[in-house]
Amino acid sequence: MEEMIGVEIFNKCMLFSRTGDSCNRILSLQIQGGNSEIDCIVTALKPGTWKVRNGDTELRCQVSKDSRALFFRGKPGQYVLTPPS
Protein backbone atom coordinates (compact mmCIF):
# COMPACT_ATOMS: atom_id res chain seq x y z
CA MET A 1 0.00 0.00 0.00
CA GLU A 2 2.68 2.45 -1.01
CA GLU A 3 0.20 5.07 -2.17
CA MET A 4 -1.76 4.97 1.10
CA ILE A 5 -0.82 6.01 4.62
CA GLY A 6 -2.92 5.61 7.71
CA VAL A 7 -3.41 5.33 11.41
CA GLU A 8 -5.06 2.88 13.81
CA ILE A 9 -6.21 4.07 17.22
CA PHE A 10 -8.14 1.76 19.52
CA ASN A 11 -10.97 0.37 17.35
CA LYS A 12 -10.62 2.94 14.53
CA CYS A 13 -8.57 2.80 11.32
CA MET A 14 -8.25 5.56 8.72
CA LEU A 15 -6.30 5.45 5.46
CA PHE A 16 -5.38 8.43 3.26
CA SER A 17 -3.76 8.87 -0.14
CA ARG A 18 -0.14 10.02 0.06
CA THR A 19 -0.68 12.20 -3.04
CA GLY A 20 -4.38 13.11 -2.81
CA ASP A 21 -5.02 11.38 -6.14
CA SER A 22 -7.97 8.98 -6.41
CA CYS A 23 -7.02 5.32 -6.17
CA ASN A 24 -8.35 3.00 -8.87
CA ARG A 25 -6.47 -0.22 -8.14
CA ILE A 26 -6.70 -3.22 -5.84
CA LEU A 27 -5.58 -2.40 -2.31
CA SER A 28 -4.43 -4.88 0.30
CA LEU A 29 -4.35 -3.91 3.95
CA GLN A 30 -3.72 -5.55 7.29
CA ILE A 31 -5.91 -4.37 10.16
CA GLN A 32 -4.36 -4.94 13.59
CA GLY A 33 -6.13 -5.18 16.92
CA GLY A 34 -7.65 -7.65 19.33
CA ASN A 35 -10.89 -9.55 18.85
CA SER A 36 -13.22 -6.56 18.66
CA GLU A 37 -14.51 -5.07 15.43
CA ILE A 38 -12.67 -2.15 13.89
CA ASP A 39 -14.30 0.85 12.15
CA CYS A 40 -12.35 1.55 8.94
CA ILE A 41 -12.47 4.58 6.65
CA VAL A 42 -10.49 4.56 3.40
CA THR A 43 -10.29 7.86 1.52
CA ALA A 44 -9.24 9.09 -1.94
CA LEU A 45 -10.96 6.27 -3.84
CA LYS A 46 -12.51 6.22 -7.30
CA PRO A 47 -16.31 6.59 -7.11
CA GLY A 48 -18.42 3.47 -7.57
CA THR A 49 -19.06 0.18 -5.80
CA TRP A 50 -15.93 -1.29 -4.19
CA LYS A 51 -15.65 -4.88 -2.96
CA VAL A 52 -14.14 -5.37 0.50
CA ARG A 53 -13.04 -8.97 1.13
CA ASN A 54 -11.77 -10.60 4.32
CA GLY A 55 -11.43 -14.36 3.92
CA ASP A 56 -14.86 -15.71 2.93
CA THR A 57 -16.64 -12.46 3.78
CA GLU A 58 -17.27 -9.90 1.05
CA LEU A 59 -18.94 -6.52 1.44
CA ARG A 60 -19.90 -4.01 -1.22
CA CYS A 61 -19.31 -0.38 -0.30
CA GLN A 62 -20.50 2.59 -2.32
CA VAL A 63 -18.03 5.45 -2.83
CA SER A 64 -19.58 8.76 -3.90
CA LYS A 65 -17.78 11.31 -6.07
CA ASP A 66 -18.21 13.88 -3.30
CA SER A 67 -16.76 11.86 -0.41
CA ARG A 68 -14.37 9.58 -2.35
CA ALA A 69 -14.38 7.45 0.83
CA LEU A 70 -15.74 4.13 2.04
CA PHE A 71 -16.55 2.83 5.50
CA PHE A 72 -16.64 -0.73 6.76
CA ARG A 73 -16.59 -2.48 10.11
CA GLY A 74 -14.76 -5.76 10.53
CA LYS A 75 -12.54 -7.96 12.64
CA PRO A 76 -8.77 -7.50 12.52
CA GLY A 77 -7.15 -9.32 9.61
CA GLN A 78 -6.14 -9.10 5.96
CA TYR A 79 -8.49 -7.15 3.65
CA VAL A 80 -8.53 -6.75 -0.12
CA LEU A 81 -10.36 -3.76 -1.61
CA THR A 82 -11.27 -4.09 -5.30
CA PRO A 83 -12.29 -1.01 -7.30
CA PRO A 84 -15.31 -0.80 -9.60
CA SER A 85 -14.70 -2.26 -13.06
PERABEL-V11730 format. One record per residue. N is the residue number from 1. RES is the residue in one small letter. BURIAL is I if it has 9 or more other C-alpha atoms within 8 Angstrom, else O. Layout:
n	res	burial
N	RES	BURIAL
N	RES	BURIAL
This chain:
n	res	burial
1	m	O
2	e	O
3	e	O
4	m	I
5	i	I
6	g	O
7	v	O
8	e	I
9	i	O
10	f	O
11	n	I
12	k	I
13	c	I
14	m	I
15	l	I
16	f	I
17	s	I
18	r	O
19	t	O
20	g	O
21	d	O
22	s	I
23	c	O
24	n	O
25	r	O
26	i	O
27	l	O
28	s	I
29	l	O
30	q	O
31	i	I
32	q	O
33	g	I
34	g	O
35	n	O
36	s	O
37	e	I
38	i	I
39	d	I
40	c	I
41	i	I
42	v	I
43	t	I
44	a	I
45	l	I
46	k	I
47	p	I
48	g	I
49	t	I
50	w	I
51	k	I
52	v	I
53	r	I
54	n	I
55	g	O
56	d	O
57	t	O
58	e	I
59	l	O
60	r	O
61	c	I
62	q	I
63	v	I
64	s	I
65	k	O
66	d	O
67	s	O
68	r	I
69	a	I
70	l	I
71	f	I
72	f	O
73	r	O
74	g	O
75	k	I
76	p	I
77	g	O
78	q	I
79	y	I
80	v	I
81	l	I
82	t	I
83	p	I
84	p	I
85	s	O
